[in-house]
Amino acid sequence: MRIARRTKTGRPARAPARSAARGTAFVETLVAVPIVLLLGLGALQWALLFHARTALEYALLEAARAGSVAQARPDAIEAGLARGLMPFWFGVDASRPWAAAVAASNAQLRQAIAAGWIVWRQLAPTVESFGDWGEPARDAAGYPVTSLVEIPNDSLQWASLRQPAGGVAGMRGEEPIGARSLQTLNDANLLKLELRYGVPMSVPLVGRIAVWVMRIADGCAAPSGRRLGAIDLGIPAPIGAPRTWTCPFYLAPDAAGNPVPRWPVRAAATIRMQSPARQSAMTPHRTESPVFGSVAGPTMAGADGTLPSVPPGPPESAVLPAPPVPTVAAASDGPVAASVDSDGSRSRADSGWLGIGGERTFSVPGACT
């Protein structure tokens, strides 16, 4: 018979192996819990960032829609951006009047732009687009307004009959390409906007650590070490191509002037103009914006957020031969349906043009009947 050993108090003595196992499990728990906690907080923070990215893309699309029906005016674009950001900022509150929510969203947008954690800019049409295709604007009665320049938006199906003022650099299908803008008239009727937004890193601990790492990686701060309790996080290494455009966003202040850890997010939206675009103070030059509809195709921004320079076109004084004006045969037996060969959509397939069937322009009378 096996008799259990007892201590002086009369209680059975614990086995040394069992006590060692319990001590090991306790140490492993102490090591694992902070790691699991950090992973969980990190997953939550990235989920919030992805949600913010989706909300910003929607808001920028609302801004582009507002600009497309209002001559690409900056005030209309900002009003649309504020309406698009309103659900993201304030959620859905049935007790709050809609007009009050819009006013609050407009006020917060102005504060954010002034603080530097929201930046939007127009990428197209450019100053050169207006130089090639601009005409004196007209008021509601149809009279010219000589102080304003706009890109015509009517009868785009007959764009091949219009000639750019800066000369012709080539042809895309039957449409001439302007030498200054490297765009056709249909290209110049595309409104493209870019939004840069500093999303607050609201999750404790991981948000500040992520911003600290990326500020050093992007060259926005001098390399420095950091500790998390007894854990040495080391010194992050700068990346090879730092994104200098991100630096103003990482610690952009709130309404009270206190720096807030933020994550820079960039989104872009493109939409066809539904009204004649008018030149404004936000209209960029072609060297400041990606090239749309150029002979070489679209040019994207670099990793640091800067945009590549584009070689200038022919001088304005250069006289280039105008292409022959195409003639359209009259249909004697009723309407003639346009095909992908006759409406120019096939020739635009490899040039970065919108590949949506509803975006085709028909160049045959009666094609839409």
Buried (B, 14 or more C-beta within 10 A) or exposed (E): EEEEEEEEEEEEEEEEEEEEEEEEEEEEEEEEEEEEEBEEBBEBBBEBBEEBBEBBBBBBBBBBBBBBEBBBBBEBBBBBBBBBBBBBBBEEEEEEEEEEBBEBBBEBBEBBBEBEBBBBBBBBBBBBBBBBBBBEBBEEEEEEEEEBBBBBBEEBBEBBBBBBBBBBBBBBBBBBBBBBBBBBBBBBBBBBBBBBBBBBBEBEBBBEBBBBBBBBBBBBBEEEEBEEEEEEEEEBEBEEEBBBBBBBBBBBBBEEEEEBBBBBBBBBBBBBBBBBBBBBEBBBEBBBBBBBBBEEEEBEBEEBBEBEEBEEBBEEEEEBEEBEEEEEEEEEEEEBEBEEEBBBBEBBEEBBBBEEEEEBBBBBBEBEE
